[in-house]
Amino acid sequence: MDLLKRFGYYFGGFAIGLVLLAFFLNGKKASCDYSPDARVIKNIRLKPLTYSESSTEETRRLQLDSAKIDLLIKKADINFSKSEARKKPCAIYVLESSLDKNDYLLTIENCNAKATLLKAELED
């Protein structure tokens, strides 16, 4: 079998595999969250978000509603050097995000059943 036929069979099978994969995953909420940031943010967003008393006052002062906070979390980068990822029983993460030309720091406590916004502040 010459090389051209081998490439033809390979790419033909590859194309059929892609079509089957697209067919089976179509309409499903499948995602590929491989980076540490993406995994933690997905984990936080799947849980109900509660607010501490101080964060409620801070979000009111910063004029952040729950939709804006959800958007900030979705677009955030996690600063692992400021976070306490291995803290038991709940890890504490510092998220850096921007919205409307403002940079925000969100401190979130990520427990098994819920996530709590501990602090929201403008970054200098």
TACORQUI-V790093 format. One record per residue. N is the residue number from 1. RES is the residue in one small letter. SS is DSSP state (H for helix, E for strand, L for the rest). PSI is psi in degrees with one decimal (none if undefined). D_LAST is the distance of its C-alpha to the last C-alpha in Angstrom with 2 decimals. Layout:
n = <N N>
res = <RES RES>
ss = <SS SS>
psi = <PSI PSI>
d_last = <D_LAST D_LAST>
//
This chain:
n = <1 2 3 4 5 6 7 8 9 10 11 12 13 14 15 16 17 18 19 20 21 22 23 24 25 26 27 28 29 30 31 32 33 34 35 36 37 38 39 40 41 42 43 44 45 46 47 48 49 50 51 52 53 54 55 56 57 58 59 60 61 62 63 64 65 66 67 68 69 70 71 72 73 74 75 76 77 78 79 80 81 82 83 84 85 86 87 88 89 90 91 92 93 94 95 96 97 98 99 100 101 102 103 104 105 106 107 108 109 110 111 112 113 114 115 116 117 118 119 120 121 122 123 124>
res = <m d l l k r f g y y f g g f a i g l v l l a f f l n g k k a s c d y s p d a r v i k n i r l k p l t y s e s s t e e t r r l q l d s a k i d l l i k k a d i n f s k s e a r k k p c a i y v l e s s l d k n d y l l t i e n c n a k a t l l k a e l e d>
ss = <L L H H H H H H H H H H H H H H H H H H H H H H H L L L L L L L L L L H H H H H H H H H H H L E E E E L H H H H H H H H H L L L L H H H H H H H H H L L E E L L L L L E L L L L L L E E E E E E E E E L L E E E E E E E E E L L L E E E E E E E E E L L>
psi = <126.5 167.4 -36.3 -40.4 -38.7 -45.9 -39.1 -46.6 -41.9 -53.2 -30.2 -46.4 -37.5 -42.7 -42.5 -41.2 -41.1 -40.6 -44.9 -41.5 -44.1 -37.3 -45.0 -31.9 -4.5 127.8 -8.3 154.7 56.3 137.8 157.9 84.7 89.8 -24.2 153.1 -39.5 -49.5 -39.6 -43.8 -43.8 -40.5 -41.3 -42.0 -42.2 -21.5 -18.6 156.6 134.5 122.9 164.0 135.4 166.4 -43.2 -36.6 -30.1 -44.0 -41.2 -41.6 -34.4 -42.7 -38.2 -1.0 48.7 118.7 179.8 -32.3 -41.1 -37.7 -40.8 -40.7 -39.9 -42.2 -41.8 -37.7 5.0 156.8 139.8 129.8 94.9 -23.2 -27.2 -10.4 161.0 75.3 -26.4 9.9 136.9 143.7 -12.1 129.7 150.1 125.3 141.4 117.2 134.7 126.1 164.0 147.3 131.2 45.3 15.5 140.2 131.5 150.2 121.9 130.5 119.6 132.1 119.4 102.6 179.4 -41.7 -23.4 163.1 138.2 127.5 111.7 -37.8 140.8 127.0 157.4 137.4 137.8 none>
d_last = <65.80 64.20 60.52 60.05 61.36 59.08 56.01 57.39 57.82 54.42 52.52 54.78 53.99 50.30 50.34 52.30 49.84 46.87 48.78 49.62 46.07 44.77 47.57 46.83 43.04 43.25 41.92 40.55 36.91 36.91 33.70 32.96 29.88 30.27 26.81 25.29 22.25 24.72 27.01 24.50 23.01 26.61 27.58 24.87 25.80 29.49 29.19 28.89 25.38 25.43 22.86 22.58 23.01 19.52 18.03 20.55 19.33 15.63 16.71 18.95 16.38 14.08 17.42 17.48 21.08 22.62 23.08 19.43 18.57 21.40 20.17 16.66 18.60 21.00 18.57 16.38 16.27 16.79 15.19 18.50 17.55 15.48 18.13 21.52 23.69 26.97 26.63 29.77 30.61 27.29 24.58 20.92 18.54 14.77 14.27 11.56 12.40 11.93 14.06 14.86 12.27 9.40 7.72 8.73 9.57 13.22 15.38 18.99 22.22 24.76 28.32 31.64 32.28 28.96 25.20 23.20 19.68 18.61 15.04 12.79 9.28 6.44 3.79 0.00>
//
